[in-house]
Amino acid sequence: FVEAPILLCFPILFGTIAYWSVGFQPIAECFGVFLACLISFAAVAGSLFMCIGAFSPNVQIAQIFSPLITVLFMLFGGFYVNVDNIPKYYYPLYYLSFFNYGFEILCYNEFNGWGNPLQFTCSDASSVCVQNGNQELALLGYSDVTNQTILNDFIIL
């Protein structure tokens, strides 16, 4: 409970500024899901680093393992390597990565926010163009994501 003000203050401040500056969907529910995801993500990341610090025999070892584990989770989080392109033997890292769950929540929230998929306009009819948010989700490997999946992601986070 001691860290609660800091745990809440920074994600809410950052999220409020970033959400409206970037131009995400101007829907109150989407903004709420965005903030909830940031707060959950910050809590999980803080807990991971607390665990690394608790299991490390000294500060130097913790400083070595923290970026190593973070980069490993980032690589298999879904935004560097699509889930469809990850070899089968790396699937456990994909499912252990908390970046995966946060990224999935944020992508679904933005591209299919509350059943209102984003619509894109194509400048040239002959070019390959993503026309809506559901097509973008399919390209990211999240074509089978539903509201229940997002709820499960929040529970996992």
Secondary structure, DSSP 4 states (H G I P E B T S, - for coil): -TTHHHHHHHHHHHHHHHHHHHT----HHHHHHHHHHHHHHHHHHHHHHHHHHHHSSSHHHHHHHHHHHHHHHHHTSSSSS-GGGS-GGGHHHHHH-HHHHHHHHHHHHHHTGGG---B---S-TTS----BHHHHHHHTT-TT--HHHHHHHHHH-
